[in-house]
């Protein structure tokens, strides 16, 4: 694989990369919008369903432990999504 920095590329090469990414973005945008809409509407249940579908993992709890290290506690939400401390 040839790895180069953008500032090493000719402007036409940069434009070709940007155009390729634009097309890929257009292709996946409808699916992403549908996933976001379902997560907004269904919350944790949708997150569990998509995690199972995309990652093959069944989540028992939805928690972001990293937030605690930045001086914040766990997000408030349904009791089932939080583990006892």
Secondary structure, 3 states (H helix, E strand, C coil): CCCCCHHHCCHHHHHHHHHHHHHHHHHHHHHHHHHHHHHHHHCHHHHHHHHHHHHCCCCCCCCCHHHHHHCCCCCCCCHHHCCCC
